[in-house]
Amino acid sequence: MSCEAVAAAALLWLAAGPAPAAANAPPAAVAQEPLFAEIVSRARALKTEVDGYRAAGAAPAGDFAARIGELAALDMKGHVALRDRGIDGDLKCILRGIAEDLPVKLSELAKAPDPKARDLALRDMAYLLNDNVEVITAPVPPLHGEGGPERSDGMGGEVTGLHSGRHPAPSAL
C-alpha cells in the first residue's frame, strides 16, 4: 500500500474519535526520541493555539504559518529518519502524509473567504495536529498472539495494518 493510501486511511481512522485508555500499555518507544518528542510538543502547542483561535472566532496571527511550516519539516524529517532505519510501517507513511497535508490546510485557512470557512479550516487543522500527536504517542499494542495485531518493526510503535480494534476498520465505515 502506498504511503498516501496509508496516511489517508490512518487520518480517517484517527478522526473517528478518541481511543479508550489502554490498560498498562506503555507509550510508543519512538515517542521518547528527541525528534519525535519535539514533533509532539510543537503539534500540541499549535493545536492549543488553533483551539483558541476557533473559540475566539479569530484568524491566526504572528508567525503561525512559519511554525506550521517548521512542524511539517519536522514531520518529514521523522519520515526520513524512519525510512533510513529501514522501517516500513504506518508511522513512517503517516508522518509523510501529515508533512504534506499541513501546508495544504494552511493554504485553505489563508484562502478562507468568511468566518464560517475559516472555522472549518481551523477545525481541519486541529484534527490534523491532534493526529500528529496521537500517531506518535499511541500506546504500544499487544504483541501478535496476545490479542493484538502483529508488529511490523522492532520499535514497538507501528503495527501491520491500521485496524487495532480501537476504531472501526476502514472497510466498516
N, C-alpha and C positions, 0 to 999 in steps of 0.2 A: 504494500500500500504506500502511496506517495506521502511525503511529509505534509503536503497541502491537505490531502484527504484525512490524514490522522489528526491534524490540527483542527480542521473544521468539525470533525466528529467529536473531538475532545471538548471543544468550546461549547458545543450543543449539550454534551453530557454534563459539563461543569455548570452550565447555566440552568440546568434542571432544578437546582436548589441545593441548599447546604447539606453536607453529608452528616450523618449521625456520628457522634463521637465513637471512635474505635477504642474498645476496651484494651488497655495495656499495649497499644500499638505505638512503637517508637516513631519519631519523625523520620522522614527520608534522610538517608546519610548525606546526600548531596546538599541538603538544606544547611548543613553545618559548614560547608566550604565557604570561604570569604566571598567569592564571586557571586554565588547563589544567595548567600545571606544579604549581600548588597542589593541584589535584584529584589528580594522580598522586602527589604527595608524601604527602598525607593517606591516600589509599587504600592505598598501600604500607605505611605505618606501621600502619594499622589491620589490614591483612592479617597482618603480622608478629605483632601482638598477638593476633589470633584464633588463629593457628597455635600460639602459646604457651599460650593457654587450652586448646586441644584437647590438646596434648601433656601438660599438667598435669591434665587432666580437671576443670578449674575453670570456674566461671562468670565472665563479665566483671564487672569491678568498677569503682568510681570513676565517672568521667564518660564511660565508654564510650558509653552511649546518647546523650549530648549530642553527642559527636564524630561519631557516625554521622549524627545529625540535621544537623549542620553540613555534613558531606560531601554528604548528599542535597541540601541547599540549594545548595551549590556546583555540583553536577551540573545542577540545574535552571537555575541562573544561566548555565552553559555552554550548555545547550539554548537558552535565550532569546537569548543573545549570537549564536549561530549563526543562529537564526531571524531576528533583527533584521538580520543581514547578507544575508539572502535566500538562505542556504544551505539547500537542500532535499535533504539526504543522510542516509545511515545514521547518522553520528556524532551528529547532532542528535537523532534519534529514540532512539538507544541511550542517550544521556545522560538523556533524559527517563524512559526505562524504568528505568534504574538509580536515578534520583532517587525514582521511585515504589516500586521494589522494596526499597530499603534499609529503610524503616520497616516494611514487611511482614515482612522477615526478622528485624528486631529484635523485633517483636511475637512471632513464632514462637519466638524464643530466650527471651524473657521467660516465655512460657507453657509451655516445655518441662517436662513432669512428672517426668522422670527423667534420669540421666546419658546414657543412650543417645539420647534425644530431643534433649538439649542438644548432644551431639556432632554429631548430624545437622544441627541448626540452625546450629551454628558452621561446619560444613563448607559448607553452602549460602551462608553469609555470606562465607566465604573465597573461594568461587568468584566471587561477585558482586564482591567487592573486587578480585580479580585481573582480572576482566573490565574493571573500571573503569580499571585501569592499561593493559591491553593495547589496548583500543579507542582510546585516545588516543595511545599510543606506537608502535603498529604501524608498521612501515616503509612508506614510500610505495611502492605497487605500480607496475610499469612502465606507461607510457602505453599507451593503446589502440593496437594495431598493433605493439607491442613485446612481445607475449606475455602481456599482462595485460588486465584489464577496463578499460573506458572510465571515466575520472574524471568525476564529476558536479559538481565545483566547481573553483575556482581555488586551493584551499588545499593540495591535494596529500595530504590525509588521508582523503578519502572516495572511495568508488568506487560506480559504479552496480551494484546487486546485491551480495549478500553473498559469492557464491562467487568466490574468487580462486585456487582451486587449493590453498589452504592446508589446508583440511579438506574432507570430502565435502560436496557440495551438499546442502541440507536435504532435497530430494526423494530423495536417495540413502540417507537414514538409515532 
